[in-house]
Amino acid sequence: MLKDFTRRWGLSVTALAVGFGLTLAAASQAEAKVRVAYGDIASVENLHLLAAFELAEQKGVEIEMTYLKSEDIAAQAVVSGQADIGVGGPYALIQKVKVPVRLFLQLSTLRFYPAVNAEFYKTWKDLNGQEVAVHSRGSGTEAIMKLMEDKQGIKFSKISYIPGSEVRTGALLQGNVKATIVDSAGRRLLQEKAPGKFIILPLDGVNATDEALFARQDFLDKNQKEVDIIVESVLTTWREVTKNPAIVAEWRAKYKLLPDLPADQVAEITPYFTELAQGKAFPPNGGGAAAAKDDFAFYSLSGQLQGDPASFKVEDFWALEPLNRVLGKVGTN
């Protein structure tokens, strides 16, 4: 089973940092483990990834999962060597740091919904000069909002950071924020708990990576066997979820994943993954060069990447070898 020492949601950020450090120290004295840094809380959103990691463990790869405050912190952990693999979309960081960090597997494409309190806002134009909340700095949710600033000719007064779609959804319902961006489960919850109170603003022309696996190039080179097993496990899991979204709930019970989920969130598991599967949010072939080129266009428009997207080289951001090796084994879907 996953060594998920930060699975409990109530830990403070300080406790997370201390736990991360202690675990890293212990790992150096024990057998090698693949240390995965996830810049979010444990939730329904990542159940399928946890199931994929369980499959990888069955194939001999021990995985140590750490939940951190934001994607920024997770990315910095990878850059510094405190973690082996990160989860996120660190295009801006890759462009800035000298340490060669590379994406190697697309996990999901952006499927988010800008939501506003209808008492205050009705359209994108109404958000001009107003505050909005997103997941974290450098995240896909921030990129979407910055892109919409450009497309709509508006400027937010402030972008605040609230990790976790369910947290942002709760903040909307409680009146703590008036404009944010949520996932499909959050959108459904808003509609169920307060029908008519919130408006989902339209998103057009958004097609980019939401989350991917990334690592330092030296780790990918030295651990090809382990990396290939993880890539194959994720692709296998993604293809199964796309065919049968209800299987995620079965995996949760089988592997005892997130046992403390509230009943209302447990009930959301199958609807959540059904909607994403129908929206083709789980790339069956791992993204690769085609995904990278879509990302160059999107993240340049949104301001996460600097420069002409036509000048970007895939190999400067992606390591395609692991994905190509696995696709050669399992085939394209």
C-alpha positions as CSV (number, residue, x, y, z in Angstrom):
1,M,0.0,0.0,0.0
2,L,1.1,3.6,-0.5
3,K,3.2,5.0,2.3
4,D,0.9,8.0,2.4
5,F,2.0,9.6,5.7
6,T,0.3,12.8,5.1
7,R,-3.1,11.4,4.1
8,R,-4.9,13.0,7.0
9,W,-6.3,16.3,5.9
10,G,-5.9,18.1,9.3
11,L,-2.1,18.4,9.2
12,S,-0.8,21.9,9.2
13,V,1.6,23.1,6.6
14,T,4.4,23.1,9.2
15,A,3.6,19.5,10.0
16,L,3.7,18.7,6.3
17,A,7.1,20.2,6.0
18,V,8.5,18.5,9.1
19,G,7.0,15.2,8.0
20,F,8.4,15.6,4.5
21,G,11.9,16.2,5.9
22,L,11.8,13.3,8.4
23,T,10.5,10.9,5.7
24,L,13.3,12.0,3.3
25,A,15.9,11.3,6.0
26,A,14.4,7.9,6.7
27,A,14.2,7.1,3.1
28,S,18.0,7.6,2.7
29,Q,18.6,4.9,5.3
30,A,16.1,2.4,3.9
31,E,15.7,0.9,0.5
32,A,15.2,3.2,-2.4
33,K,11.7,4.6,-2.9
34,V,10.2,6.8,-5.6
35,R,9.2,9.9,-3.7
36,V,6.2,11.7,-5.3
37,A,5.3,15.3,-4.4
38,Y,1.7,16.3,-4.9
39,G,0.9,20.0,-4.5
40,D,-2.7,19.5,-3.3
41,I,-4.7,17.8,-0.6
42,A,-5.8,14.2,-0.9
43,S,-9.3,14.1,-2.4
44,V,-11.7,12.4,-4.8
45,E,-9.8,14.2,-7.6
46,N,-6.7,12.0,-7.2
47,L,-8.2,8.6,-6.4
48,H,-7.4,7.3,-9.8
49,L,-3.8,8.3,-9.5
50,L,-3.5,6.6,-6.1
51,A,-5.0,3.5,-7.7
52,A,-2.4,3.7,-10.5
53,F,0.4,3.9,-7.9
54,E,-1.1,0.9,-6.2
55,L,-0.7,-1.0,-9.5
56,A,2.8,0.2,-9.8
57,E,3.6,-1.1,-6.3
58,Q,2.2,-4.5,-7.2
59,K,4.8,-4.5,-10.0
60,G,7.6,-3.8,-7.6
61,V,7.9,0.0,-7.4
62,E,7.6,1.4,-3.9
63,I,6.0,4.8,-3.9
64,E,6.0,7.4,-1.1
65,M,3.4,10.0,-1.6
66,T,3.6,13.5,0.0
67,Y,0.9,16.1,-0.1
68,L,2.2,19.7,0.0
69,K,0.6,23.1,0.1
70,S,1.0,24.0,-3.6
71,E,2.3,22.9,-6.9
72,D,5.1,25.5,-6.5
73,I,6.4,23.7,-3.4
74,A,6.1,20.3,-5.1
75,A,8.0,21.5,-8.1
76,Q,10.8,23.1,-6.0
77,A,11.1,19.7,-4.1
78,V,11.8,18.0,-7.4
79,V,14.2,20.7,-8.5
80,S,16.2,20.4,-5.2
81,G,16.2,16.6,-5.3
82,Q,14.0,16.3,-2.2
83,A,11.4,14.5,-4.3
84,D,11.8,12.3,-7.4
85,I,8.5,13.0,-9.2
86,G,6.2,15.9,-9.1
87,V,2.5,16.3,-10.1
88,G,1.5,19.5,-11.9
89,G,2.3,21.5,-15.0
90,P,5.5,23.4,-14.2
91,Y,6.1,24.9,-17.6
92,A,7.1,28.3,-16.2
93,L,9.5,26.8,-13.7
94,I,11.1,24.6,-16.4
95,Q,11.7,27.7,-18.5
96,K,13.4,29.5,-15.6
97,V,15.5,27.0,-13.7
98,K,18.8,25.7,-14.9
99,V,18.3,22.2,-13.5
100,P,16.8,20.1,-16.3
101,V,13.3,19.2,-15.2
102,R,11.1,17.5,-17.8
103,L,7.4,16.5,-18.0
104,F,7.1,12.8,-19.1
105,L,3.4,11.9,-18.8
106,Q,0.3,14.0,-19.2
107,L,-2.3,13.0,-16.5
108,S,-5.2,15.2,-17.4
109,T,-6.3,18.1,-19.6
110,L,-8.0,21.2,-18.2
111,R,-11.6,20.7,-17.2
112,F,-12.5,23.6,-15.0
113,Y,-15.4,26.0,-14.5
114,P,-15.2,29.7,-13.5
115,A,-17.9,30.2,-11.0
116,V,-19.2,33.5,-9.7
117,N,-21.8,34.6,-7.1
118,A,-24.7,35.8,-9.2
119,E,-25.6,38.4,-6.6
120,F,-22.4,40.3,-7.5
121,Y,-21.4,39.2,-11.0
122,K,-23.1,38.0,-14.2
123,T,-20.4,38.2,-16.9
124,W,-16.6,38.2,-17.4
125,K,-16.7,42.0,-17.8
126,D,-18.2,42.3,-14.2
127,L,-14.9,40.8,-12.9
128,N,-12.9,43.7,-14.1
129,G,-11.1,45.2,-11.0
130,Q,-12.4,42.3,-8.8
131,E,-10.6,39.6,-6.9
132,V,-10.6,35.9,-8.0
133,A,-9.3,32.8,-6.4
134,V,-7.4,30.0,-8.1
135,H,-5.6,26.8,-7.0
136,S,-2.0,27.9,-6.7
137,R,0.7,30.0,-8.4
138,G,1.6,28.5,-11.8
139,S,-1.4,26.2,-11.8
140,G,-3.7,25.5,-14.7
141,T,-6.5,27.3,-12.9
142,E,-4.3,30.5,-12.7
143,A,-3.4,30.1,-16.4
144,I,-7.0,30.0,-17.4
145,M,-7.9,33.1,-15.4
146,K,-5.0,35.0,-16.8
147,L,-5.9,33.9,-20.3
148,M,-9.5,35.1,-19.8
149,E,-8.2,38.5,-18.6
150,D,-6.5,38.8,-22.0
151,K,-9.4,37.5,-24.0
152,Q,-12.0,39.5,-22.2
153,G,-10.0,42.7,-21.9
154,I,-10.2,42.9,-18.2
155,K,-7.8,43.0,-15.2
156,F,-8.4,41.4,-11.9
157,S,-7.5,43.5,-8.8
158,K,-5.9,40.4,-7.2
159,I,-5.5,36.7,-7.7
160,S,-5.6,34.8,-4.4
161,Y,-4.5,31.2,-4.0
162,I,-6.8,28.6,-2.3
163,P,-5.6,25.0,-2.9
164,G,-8.2,22.3,-3.5
165,S,-11.3,22.7,-5.7
166,E,-13.5,21.4,-2.9
167,V,-12.1,24.1,-0.6
168,R,-12.8,26.8,-3.2
169,T,-16.3,25.4,-3.7
170,G,-16.9,25.6,0.1
171,A,-15.6,29.1,0.2
172,L,-18.1,30.1,-2.5
173,L,-21.0,28.5,-0.7
174,Q,-20.0,30.1,2.6
175,G,-19.6,33.5,0.9
176,N,-15.9,33.8,1.7
177,V,-15.1,34.3,-2.0
178,K,-17.3,35.6,-4.8
179,A,-15.4,34.4,-7.9
180,T,-13.2,31.4,-8.4
181,I,-12.7,28.3,-10.6
182,V,-13.8,24.8,-9.6
183,D,-13.8,21.3,-11.1
184,S,-16.8,19.3,-12.3
185,A,-17.6,18.0,-8.8
186,G,-17.5,21.5,-7.4
187,R,-19.8,22.7,-10.2
188,R,-22.4,20.0,-9.5
189,L,-22.2,20.7,-5.7
190,L,-22.9,24.4,-6.3
191,Q,-25.9,23.6,-8.4
192,E,-27.2,21.1,-5.9
193,K,-26.6,23.1,-2.7
194,A,-27.6,26.6,-4.0
195,P,-29.4,26.3,-7.4
196,G,-29.4,29.7,-9.2
197,K,-27.1,31.4,-6.7
198,F,-24.0,30.9,-8.9
199,I,-23.2,31.4,-12.6
200,I,-20.7,29.4,-14.5
201,L,-18.9,31.7,-17.0
202,P,-18.1,30.4,-20.5
203,L,-14.6,29.1,-21.4
204,D,-13.7,28.9,-25.0
205,G,-10.6,27.7,-26.7
206,V,-8.9,26.2,-23.6
207,N,-7.1,22.9,-24.4
208,A,-4.0,22.3,-22.3
209,T,-2.4,20.1,-19.7
210,D,-3.9,20.4,-16.2
211,E,-1.6,17.9,-14.5
212,A,1.4,15.9,-15.6
213,L,4.2,13.8,-14.0
214,F,7.6,15.5,-14.1
215,A,11.0,14.8,-12.8
216,R,14.7,15.8,-13.2
217,Q,16.3,14.4,-16.3
218,D,19.0,12.6,-14.2
219,F,16.3,10.7,-12.2
220,L,14.6,9.6,-15.5
221,D,17.9,8.4,-16.9
222,K,18.9,6.5,-13.8
223,N,15.6,4.9,-13.0
224,Q,14.2,3.8,-16.4
225,K,12.6,0.6,-15.1
226,E,10.7,2.2,-12.3
227,V,9.6,5.2,-14.5
228,D,8.4,2.8,-17.2
229,I,6.4,0.8,-14.6
230,I,4.7,4.0,-13.3
231,V,3.9,5.3,-16.8
232,E,2.5,1.9,-17.8
233,S,0.4,1.7,-14.6
234,V,-1.0,5.1,-15.2
235,L,-1.9,4.5,-18.8
236,T,-3.5,1.2,-17.9
237,T,-5.5,2.8,-15.2
238,W,-6.6,5.7,-17.3
239,R,-7.8,3.4,-20.1
240,E,-9.8,1.4,-17.6
241,V,-11.4,4.5,-16.0
242,T,-12.4,5.8,-19.5
243,K,-14.1,2.5,-20.2
244,N,-15.7,2.1,-16.8
245,P,-15.6,5.2,-14.5
246,A,-17.4,3.3,-11.7
247,I,-14.3,1.2,-11.2
248,V,-12.6,4.0,-9.3
249,A,-15.0,3.5,-6.4
250,E,-14.2,-0.2,-6.4
251,W,-10.5,0.6,-6.3
252,R,-11.0,2.9,-3.3
253,A,-12.6,0.1,-1.4
254,K,-10.1,-2.6,-2.6
255,Y,-7.0,-0.6,-1.7
256,K,-8.6,1.3,1.3
257,L,-7.8,4.7,-0.3
258,L,-8.9,7.9,1.5
259,P,-10.9,5.9,4.1
260,D,-12.0,9.1,5.9
261,L,-13.8,10.7,2.9
262,P,-17.2,12.1,4.0
263,A,-20.2,10.3,2.7
264,D,-21.2,13.1,0.3
265,Q,-17.8,13.0,-1.3
266,V,-17.9,9.2,-1.6
267,A,-21.2,9.6,-3.5
268,E,-19.5,12.0,-5.9
269,I,-16.8,9.5,-7.0
270,T,-18.6,7.8,-9.9
271,P,-20.4,11.0,-11.2
272,Y,-17.1,12.9,-11.0
273,F,-15.1,10.3,-13.0
274,T,-18.0,9.6,-15.4
275,E,-18.2,13.3,-16.4
276,L,-14.4,13.5,-16.9
277,A,-14.3,10.3,-18.8
278,Q,-17.0,11.5,-21.1
279,G,-15.1,14.7,-21.6
280,K,-12.0,12.8,-22.6
281,A,-10.0,14.3,-19.8
282,F,-7.8,11.3,-19.3
283,P,-5.3,11.1,-22.2
284,P,-5.0,7.3,-23.1
285,N,-1.6,7.9,-24.8
286,G,0.0,10.1,-22.2
287,G,0.1,13.4,-24.2
288,G,3.6,13.5,-25.5
289,A,4.7,15.9,-28.3
290,A,1.2,16.8,-29.4
291,A,0.2,17.8,-25.9
292,A,3.4,19.8,-25.5
293,K,2.6,21.9,-28.6
294,D,-0.9,22.6,-27.3
295,D,0.6,23.6,-24.0
296,F,3.1,26.0,-25.7
297,A,0.2,27.9,-27.3
298,F,-2.0,28.0,-24.2
299,Y,0.7,28.8,-21.6
300,S,2.2,31.5,-23.8
301,L,-1.2,33.2,-24.2
302,S,-1.8,33.0,-20.5
303,G,1.6,34.4,-19.6
304,Q,3.1,31.3,-18.0
305,L,5.6,30.9,-20.8
306,Q,7.6,33.8,-22.2
307,G,8.5,34.0,-25.9
308,D,7.2,32.9,-29.2
309,P,5.5,29.4,-28.8
310,A,6.7,28.5,-32.4
311,S,10.3,28.8,-31.2
312,F,9.8,26.3,-28.3
313,K,11.3,22.9,-28.6
314,V,9.5,19.9,-27.2
315,E,12.7,18.3,-25.8
316,D,13.4,21.4,-23.7
317,F,10.2,20.7,-21.7
318,W,9.4,17.0,-22.2
319,A,11.3,13.8,-21.9
320,L,9.5,11.6,-24.5
321,E,11.6,8.5,-24.1
322,P,9.7,6.9,-21.2
323,L,6.3,7.4,-22.9
324,N,7.6,6.1,-26.2
325,R,9.0,3.0,-24.6
326,V,5.7,2.2,-22.9
327,L,3.5,2.9,-25.9
328,G,5.7,0.6,-27.9
329,K,4.8,-2.1,-25.3
330,V,1.1,-1.4,-24.7
331,G,0.2,0.2,-28.0
332,T,-1.7,3.4,-28.7
333,N,-5.4,3.4,-27.8
